[in-house]
Amino acid sequence: MESEDTICYCFHISKRKIQNYLRLHRLRRASQLSECGGAGTGCGWCVPYLKRYFEDSLAGTATTEGLSAADYARQRGEYIRAGKGKPAPGATPLPPAECGDPSTDASQSSRSDSP
């Protein structure tokens, strides 16, 4: 992912903003990243990534996700559709569900059972 890519879709926070916040504020705990515009306090999807950024900042290493921004957004959509988190009001909308996504298959089958 690139610096301008969004990490927290609930509060529209980019990777660059998180990295700059870490650099400027020298946090003691990863949870303090929530002070960066509320990062990690919405659906919860970005929390593991925020922890990794925090740990890497302590070690002085650069974070590489190995994901494209599109894959990151798609995986967040799957996470939320699976009921693991609820986006904050005003969050970036989820990308369209892909065919074969179990969460959309279940909703389609319940619709087809309706009269």
HUJODA-V89629 format. One record per backbone hydrogen bond with DSSP energy under -0.5 kcal/mol. NH is the residue of the N-H (numbers start at 1). CO is the residue of the C=O. If there is no record, write none. Layout:
BEGIN
NH;CO
NH;CO
END
This chain:
BEGIN
5;2
7;13
8;13
9;7
12;8
13;8
14;12
15;5
16;3
18;14
19;15
20;16
21;17
22;18
23;19
24;20
25;21
26;22
32;29
33;30
34;31
35;32
36;33
37;35
38;34
39;36
41;38
47;44
50;46
51;47
52;48
53;49
54;50
55;51
56;52
57;53
58;54
59;55
60;56
61;56
72;68
73;69
74;70
75;71
76;72
77;73
78;74
79;75
80;76
81;77
82;78
83;80
84;79
91;88
92;9
101;98
102;100
104;101
105;101
106;102
107;103
108;104
109;105
110;106
111;107
112;108
113;109
114;111
END
